[in-house]
Amino acid sequence: MKKIAYLIFLLLAAGSAGVWWWQSNSYSKEILKLEILAPENVQAGEEFTYIVKWKNNGNVRLENPVLMFEFPKGAIPSNQDRMRVSQELEAIYPGQERTTHFPARLFGKEGEVKEARAELSYSPKDLSASYRSETSTITRISSVPLSFDFDIPSRVEQRQQFEFNLNYFSQSSYPLSDLRVQIEYPEQFEFASASPLPLGTNEWRIGVLNQGDGGRITVRGFLKGGLQDVHIFKASIGSWKEGEFTLLKEIHKGVEIGEPNIALSYRINGSESHIASPGETLRFEVFFRNVGRRNLENLFLAVNLDGRPLNFETITAPRGSFTPGDTGISWDARNVPKLRFLGQQEEGSVEFWVTMQEDWQVFSPQDKDFTLTTRVTLSDTERVFSTKVAGSLKVTQQAIYQDVIIPNSGPVPPQIGSSTTYTIRWEAQSQYTDKEDVKVKARLPRGVEMTGVFVPSDVSLTFDSNSREVVWDIGRIQSGTGTLTDPARVSFQVRLIPREDQGGQIIPLIEEARISGTDTFVNQEVSSTAFAVNTTLPHDPTVASEQGRVQF
């Protein structure tokens, strides 16, 4: 009997446990209703609100409720700084319904689905057990208000340099920040250069795009491979947020390697590797040859110039059509006979002139390393030619008597047999490229000596008494040096004791100064000179020119 009673007790206990287990599971799934209300489709960057809604459908108060809401990847919460938010709620009474709001903006590529999740944990009154309800919702990004397009030729010649652009423009009312652009080149592409400069060869940091902002990335290079091979260029734009990359747009474009019909070449001032200089007039010659298997007729040739140092108002093209100030020139069969008919292996040419800016002060001191780009298009053939521009390196030379930095003494006008000291000032100026191994040199005439005083005292200034040459060794000098905000100067004192045979004469104090250095961008020497100065002291307003003659 005892065994039977014990067995009945075990069955009753197991039944009670089963009922408790069933009730607890049924309770957690049915008593509390949790849902997220959100639009099915939104535009990227458009603000909307996630509404989290819950209702107690039971007859027991739910205590210690805690709501957790998790934004989707690529979301920017409007009034939160976290992607996962936890909130302690008030007790939820039977039949009570509540909501809370989570405004946000979603970012991602068009058609991408973003999932938001919510979870609410609680304990029914008089029960120590904790329960949890979960839910989620998805929202699709219907469009991305961002233009992102390749401007790339569909056909290029084998191993001929070509150029393509990647254009971007934002129509989003919300700023797009931390943007990066990446280009995935085909394996057979050989990168040559890009503007603006990339991180490595294929990534650009764009930063912030406000509504109406845009830009262009230009890449130059070569394609290898066989004729009619098609190579795919890919590009993507997106943003980095908290270590996560959110893709906004992605594009692809195929380029075919075609057999050349026309060979294009050019020369500037008679050279295929000319380096342009400030103020120089450039003579461009563009040559075109029929290398195909058939005669060509009624061709149209176009040239487009790109380069801020060019003065487009000075363009001269005897047989070409252009508007002064524009960057393009065109030639057609009416004015160029070889464009009317170009037989196999025949060659023709056109020419034009344009002058470089002389005064580059119109540019910012931060502008540097300019390259002129000449895009030549004839029929379905296009070539892009690049020409580097050397920077300027200048020196100014002055002689003064009244100087607050180095006090001078002696008679003015100078007198025979008396010592008069003067200050020689040098200022070096480098623009548009960095220079290295920069030196300024000038000779002192007989009868003029260094006193050994110079400012600043830590510069490398030397004097050779045999050659009578003063040398200022500057070393490396960066673009923009020599402006009012970033001077490169040295002042040194010289002494003059006029001889008897110099009475009534104007005496030279220092000969022509020459500055020279290596332009690091074009890897060639650049130089310039400054006029010699004498005792008339044209740069000292306190001394009249007639006071420059030696008195007896």
C-alpha positions in Angstrom: 0.0 0.0 0.0 2.9 2.3 0.8 4.3 1.8 -2.7 1.0 2.6 -4.3 0.5 5.8 -2.3 4.1 6.9 -3.1 3.4 6.2 -6.8 0.2 8.3 -6.7 2.1 11.1 -5.1 4.8 11.1 -7.8 2.1 11.2 -10.5 0.3 14.1 -8.9 3.6 16.0 -8.5 4.5 15.4 -12.2 1.1 16.5 -13.3 1.3 19.7 -11.3 4.8 20.5 -12.7 3.5 19.9 -16.3 0.5 22.2 -15.7 2.9 24.8 -14.3 5.2 24.4 -17.3 2.4 24.7 -19.8 0.9 27.7 -18.1 4.2 29.5 -17.9 4.9 29.0 -21.6 1.4 29.9 -22.7 1.6 32.9 -20.5 4.8 34.3 -22.1 3.6 33.8 -25.6 0.0 35.0 -25.4 -0.5 37.4 -22.4 1.8 40.1 -23.6 1.5 41.3 -27.2 4.7 43.1 -28.6 5.0 44.6 -32.1 7.0 47.2 -34.0 5.3 49.5 -36.4 7.4 51.0 -39.3 7.0 51.9 -43.0 7.7 49.1 -45.5 9.8 51.3 -47.7 11.9 54.5 -47.0 14.3 56.6 -49.0 17.9 56.4 -47.7 18.5 59.3 -45.3 14.8 60.0 -44.8 13.7 60.3 -41.2 11.0 58.1 -39.9 9.9 56.5 -36.6 9.9 53.0 -35.3 6.8 52.7 -32.9 7.2 49.9 -30.4 3.8 48.9 -29.1 2.9 46.4 -26.3 -0.4 45.4 -24.6 -1.2 43.2 -21.5 -4.0 40.9 -22.6 -4.0 39.0 -19.3 -5.6 39.7 -15.9 -2.3 39.9 -13.9 -0.1 42.9 -13.5 3.3 42.6 -15.2 6.1 44.0 -13.0 9.7 45.1 -13.6 9.3 45.4 -17.4 12.5 46.2 -19.4 12.3 47.1 -23.1 15.3 46.6 -25.4 15.2 48.1 -28.9 18.0 47.4 -31.5 18.3 49.6 -34.6 19.3 48.0 -37.9 22.9 48.2 -39.2 23.3 51.3 -41.2 20.8 53.3 -39.1 21.5 56.7 -37.5 19.2 57.2 -34.5 17.8 60.7 -34.3 18.0 61.2 -30.5 20.2 58.3 -29.4 23.9 57.7 -29.5 23.6 53.9 -29.2 22.4 51.3 -31.6 20.9 49.2 -28.8 18.7 50.9 -26.3 17.4 49.6 -23.0 14.5 51.2 -21.1 13.0 50.4 -17.7 9.2 50.7 -17.9 6.4 51.1 -15.4 4.3 48.1 -14.4 1.8 47.0 -17.1 -1.7 46.5 -15.8 -4.3 44.2 -17.3 -5.7 45.6 -20.5 -3.1 48.4 -20.6 -1.6 49.4 -23.9 1.5 51.6 -24.4 3.9 52.8 -27.1 7.3 54.4 -27.4 9.1 55.9 -30.3 12.5 55.6 -31.9 13.1 58.0 -34.8 16.0 57.2 -37.1 17.4 57.4 -40.6 18.4 54.3 -42.6 21.4 54.1 -44.9 22.2 51.4 -47.3 22.0 50.5 -51.0 18.8 50.5 -53.0 16.7 47.4 -52.4 18.5 46.4 -49.2 16.3 45.2 -46.3 17.0 46.4 -42.8 15.7 44.5 -39.7 14.9 46.2 -36.3 14.4 44.1 -33.2 12.6 44.6 -29.9 12.5 42.5 -26.7 10.4 43.0 -23.5 11.2 41.1 -20.3 8.9 41.1 -17.2 7.7 39.2 -14.2 3.9 38.5 -13.5 2.8 39.6 -10.1 3.4 37.1 -7.3 5.7 35.0 -9.6 9.4 35.0 -9.4 9.9 33.7 -12.9 10.9 36.1 -15.6 9.4 36.1 -19.1 10.4 37.6 -22.4 8.6 38.6 -25.6 10.4 39.3 -28.9 9.5 40.7 -32.2 11.1 42.3 -35.3 10.2 44.2 -38.4 11.9 44.8 -41.8 12.1 48.0 -43.8 13.3 48.2 -47.4 15.4 51.1 -48.8 13.5 52.0 -51.9 16.0 54.5 -53.3 19.2 56.3 -52.5 19.3 60.1 -53.4 22.9 60.0 -54.6 24.1 60.1 -58.2 27.1 57.9 -58.8 28.2 57.2 -62.4 31.1 56.2 -64.6 32.2 58.4 -67.5 34.4 55.9 -69.2 34.9 55.0 -72.9 33.3 51.7 -74.0 36.3 51.0 -76.3 40.0 51.8 -75.8 43.2 50.8 -77.6 45.6 48.3 -76.3 48.3 49.7 -74.0 47.3 53.3 -74.9 46.8 55.6 -71.9 43.1 56.6 -71.5 41.2 58.5 -68.8 37.9 58.0 -67.1 35.9 59.9 -64.6 33.7 58.9 -61.6 31.1 61.5 -60.9 29.1 61.8 -57.7 26.3 64.2 -56.6 24.1 64.2 -53.5 20.4 65.1 -53.6 19.9 64.0 -50.0 18.5 66.6 -47.6 20.5 64.9 -44.8 24.3 65.3 -44.9 26.2 62.2 -46.0 29.3 61.9 -43.9 32.4 59.8 -43.6 32.1 58.8 -47.3 34.6 56.7 -49.1 34.8 55.8 -52.8 36.5 52.6 -53.9 37.3 51.5 -57.5 38.0 47.9 -58.3 40.2 47.8 -61.4 40.3 44.8 -63.7 43.4 42.6 -63.4 44.7 43.8 -66.8 44.5 47.5 -65.8 47.7 49.4 -65.1 47.2 52.4 -62.9 49.1 55.6 -63.9 47.7 58.5 -61.9 44.6 60.0 -60.4 43.2 63.3 -59.4 42.5 64.0 -56.6 45.3 61.8 -55.1 43.9 58.5 -53.8 44.7 56.5 -50.6 46.9 54.0 -52.3 45.6 53.7 -55.9 41.9 53.0 -55.6 40.3 54.6 -52.6 39.3 58.2 -51.9 38.1 59.9 -48.7 35.2 62.2 -49.7 34.2 63.4 -46.2 30.8 65.1 -46.1 28.4 65.7 -48.9 25.6 68.2 -48.2 22.6 68.5 -50.5 23.7 69.8 -53.9 27.4 68.9 -53.3 29.3 66.7 -55.7 32.7 66.0 -57.2 34.7 64.1 -59.8 37.5 61.6 -59.6 39.7 61.2 -62.6 41.8 58.1 -63.2 44.4 57.5 -65.9 45.9 54.2 -66.9 46.4 51.5 -69.5 44.6 48.3 -70.4 46.5 45.1 -71.4 45.0 42.1 -73.1 43.8 40.8 -76.4 41.6 42.5 -79.0 37.9 42.4 -78.2 38.6 41.4 -74.6 36.1 43.1 -72.2 37.3 44.3 -68.8 34.9 45.3 -66.0 35.5 48.3 -63.8 33.6 48.4 -60.5 33.1 51.3 -58.1 31.3 51.7 -54.8 30.5 54.6 -52.4 29.6 54.2 -48.8 30.3 55.4 -45.3 32.1 54.2 -42.2 30.2 54.3 -38.9 31.7 52.8 -35.7 33.8 50.4 -37.7 31.0 49.3 -39.9 31.0 50.1 -43.7 27.6 50.9 -45.1 27.4 50.5 -48.9 25.2 53.2 -50.6 25.8 52.6 -54.3 27.7 50.2 -56.5 28.2 50.4 -60.3 29.9 48.4 -63.0 31.1 49.3 -66.6 32.6 47.1 -69.2 35.5 48.4 -71.5 36.5 46.6 -74.7 40.0 46.6 -76.2 39.6 47.5 -79.8 41.9 47.5 -82.8 43.3 51.1 -83.4 42.4 52.9 -86.6 44.1 56.1 -85.7 47.4 56.8 -83.9 47.5 60.1 -82.0 50.6 61.9 -80.7 51.5 65.4 -79.7 54.4 67.8 -79.0 54.7 70.9 -76.9 57.4 73.4 -78.1 58.9 70.6 -80.2 59.2 68.0 -77.4 57.1 65.0 -76.4 58.2 65.4 -72.7 58.2 69.2 -72.3 57.9 70.6 -68.8 55.9 73.9 -68.7 57.0 77.0 -66.8 55.1 80.1 -65.5 54.6 82.7 -68.2 55.7 80.4 -71.0 53.9 80.4 -74.3 53.2 76.7 -75.3 52.9 75.6 -78.9 50.9 72.4 -79.2 51.2 70.2 -82.2 48.7 67.3 -82.5 49.5 64.5 -85.0 47.1 61.9 -86.3 47.9 58.9 -88.5 45.6 56.4 -90.2 46.9 53.0 -89.0 43.8 51.0 -90.0 42.9 49.0 -93.1 40.7 51.5 -94.8 40.7 55.1 -95.9 39.0 57.6 -93.5 36.9 60.6 -94.6 35.2 63.6 -93.0 36.8 63.4 -89.6 36.3 65.7 -86.6 39.1 66.5 -84.2 38.5 67.9 -80.7 41.0 69.0 -78.1 40.0 69.8 -74.5 42.5 71.4 -72.2 42.5 71.2 -68.4 45.0 73.0 -66.1 44.5 75.9 -63.8 47.8 77.6 -64.7 46.7 78.0 -68.3 45.4 81.4 -69.4 42.6 80.3 -71.7 42.0 83.8 -72.9 45.3 83.5 -74.9 44.3 80.5 -77.0 45.3 80.9 -80.7 44.3 78.2 -83.2 44.6 79.4 -86.9 42.3 76.7 -88.4 40.4 75.7 -85.3 37.1 76.8 -83.9 36.9 78.0 -80.3 35.6 80.8 -78.0 38.1 82.8 -76.1 38.1 81.7 -72.5 36.7 78.2 -73.3 38.8 75.1 -72.8 38.0 73.3 -76.0 39.1 73.6 -79.7 37.7 71.7 -82.7 38.8 71.2 -86.3 36.7 69.7 -89.1 37.1 68.7 -92.8 36.2 72.2 -94.1 39.5 73.7 -92.7 41.9 70.7 -92.5 42.3 68.8 -95.7 43.7 65.6 -94.0 40.5 65.5 -92.0 38.5 65.5 -95.3 40.5 62.4 -96.5 43.1 60.4 -94.6 44.4 57.5 -96.6 46.1 54.4 -95.1 49.3 55.4 -93.3 48.8 59.0 -94.1 49.4 61.6 -91.3 48.0 65.0 -90.6 48.4 67.6 -87.9 47.0 70.7 -86.3 48.6 73.3 -84.0 47.5 75.9 -81.5 49.1 78.2 -78.8 48.3 79.0 -75.2 50.2 81.0 -72.6 50.8 80.0 -69.0 49.8 82.3 -66.2 52.7 84.6 -65.1 51.3 85.8 -61.8 50.2 82.7 -59.9 49.2 84.8 -56.9 45.6 84.1 -58.0 46.0 80.6 -56.5 46.1 79.5 -52.9 49.5 79.0 -51.4 48.3 75.4 -50.7 47.9 74.7 -54.4 50.8 72.6 -55.7 52.0 70.0 -58.2 50.0 71.2 -61.2 49.6 68.9 -64.3 48.2 70.1 -67.7 45.9 67.5 -69.3 45.2 67.5 -73.1 42.3 65.2 -74.2 42.4 64.5 -77.9 39.4 62.9 -79.6 39.3 61.9 -83.3 36.6 59.6 -84.6 36.3 56.8 -81.9 39.9 57.2 -80.8 40.8 59.2 -77.6 44.1 59.9 -76.0 44.9 61.8 -72.9 48.3 63.5 -72.6 49.8 64.9 -69.4 52.3 67.7 -69.0 53.8 68.6 -65.6 54.3 72.2 -64.6 57.4 73.3 -62.8 57.0 75.6 -59.9 58.5 79.0 -59.4 61.6 79.8 -57.3 62.3 83.5 -56.8 64.6 85.7 -54.7 64.3 89.4 -53.9 67.4 91.4 -52.9 67.4 94.8 -51.2 69.9 97.1 -49.6 68.9 99.5 -46.8 70.5 101.8 -44.3 67.7 102.5 -41.8 67.1 99.0 -40.5 65.4 98.1 -37.1 66.8 94.6 -37.2 70.5 95.4 -37.8 71.4 99.0 -36.8 73.8 100.6 -39.3 76.3 103.4 -38.9 78.5 105.8 -41.0 77.9 108.7 -43.2 75.2 108.8 -45.9 76.1 109.9 -48.5 79.2 107.6 -48.2 82.5 109.5 -47.9 86.0 108.6 -49.1 87.9 106.8 -46.4 84.9 106.5 -44.0 83.1 103.3 -43.1 79.4 103.0 -43.8 77.5 99.8 -43.1 74.4 98.6 -44.9 71.9 95.8 -44.5 71.4 93.4 -47.4 68.0 91.6 -47.3 67.2 88.3 -49.1 63.8 86.7 -49.3 63.2 83.4 -51.0 59.9 82.4 -52.5 58.7 79.0 -53.6 55.3 78.4 -55.2 53.4 75.4 -56.6 56.0 72.7 -56.0 58.4 71.8 -53.2 62.1 72.4 -53.8 65.3 70.9 -52.4 69.0 71.8 -52.3 68.0 75.5 -52.6 70.8 78.0 -52.4 71.0 81.8 -52.9 74.4 83.2 -54.2 75.8 86.6 -54.9 79.3 88.2 -55.1 80.5 91.3 -53.1 82.5 93.8 -55.2 86.0 94.8 -54.1 85.8 97.3 -51.3 82.7 95.8 -49.8 83.2 93.4 -46.8 81.0 91.2 -44.6 80.9 92.4 -40.9 79.8 88.9 -39.7 76.4 90.2 -38.4 73.3 88.4 -39.8 69.8 87.6 -38.7 68.5 85.1 -37.9 71.7 83.8 -36.5 70.9 80.1 -37.0 70.7 80.1 -40.8 73.5 78.7 -43.0 75.1 81.8 -44.3 78.8 81.7 -45.5 81.3 84.0 -47.3 84.3 82.9 -49.4 86.9 85.7 -49.2 88.6 84.3 -52.4 85.6 84.1 -54.7 83.9 86.9 -52.7 80.7 84.9 -52.9 77.9 85.0 -50.2 76.0 81.7 -50.0 72.7 81.2 -48.2 72.1 77.4 -48.0 68.3 77.0 -47.5 68.0 73.3 -48.2 64.4 72.2 -48.6 61.7 74.8 -49.1 58.0 73.9 -49.3 55.4 75.3 -51.7 53.8 78.5 -50.3 57.0 79.6 -48.6 57.8 83.3 -49.2 54.2 84.5 -48.6 53.5 87.1 -45.9 52.4 84.3 -43.5 55.4 82.1 -44.2 58.5 84.1 -45.1 62.0 82.7 -45.8 64.3 85.6 -45.1 67.9 86.5 -44.1 69.5 89.9 -43.4 73.3 90.4 -43.3 75.4 93.5 -42.8 78.2 94.7 -45.2 80.7 97.5 -44.8 81.8 100.0 -47.5 84.9 102.2 -47.3 85.1 104.2 -50.6 88.5 104.8 -52.2 89.8 108.2 -53.5 89.2 107.2 -57.1 85.5 106.5 -56.4 84.6 110.1 -55.5 81.3 111.2 -57.1 80.5 107.7 -58.1 77.6 105.4 -57.2 79.1 102.3 -55.7 77.7 98.7 -56.2 77.1 97.0 -52.8 76.3 93.5 -54.0 76.1 91.9 -57.5 73.1 90.0 -59.0 71.7 87.3 -56.7 70.8 83.9 -58.1 68.5 81.3 -56.4 68.5 77.7 -57.6 67.1 74.4 -56.5 65.7 71.1 -57.6 61.9 71.0 -58.3 60.8 67.7 -56.6 57.7 67.5 -58.7 59.3 67.7 -62.1 62.8 66.6 -61.0 64.7 69.4 -62.7 66.6 72.5 -61.6 64.8 75.8 -61.5 66.4 79.2 -60.9 65.9 82.9 -61.1 67.9 86.1 -60.4 67.4 89.4 -58.6 69.0 92.7 -59.6 72.2 94.0 -58.2 71.9 96.9 -55.7 74.0 99.9 -55.0 74.4 102.9 -52.7 71.3 104.7 -54.1 69.3 102.3 -51.9 66.1 102.2 -54.0 64.3 100.2 -51.3 65.1 102.5 -48.4 62.5 105.4 -48.4 64.7 107.4 -45.9 67.6 107.8 -48.4 67.3 109.8 -51.6 68.9 108.5 -54.8 71.3 111.5 -55.0 72.7 110.5 -51.6 74.2 107.4 -53.2 77.2 109.3 -54.7 80.4 109.2 -52.8 81.4 112.5 -51.2 85.0 113.8 -51.1 
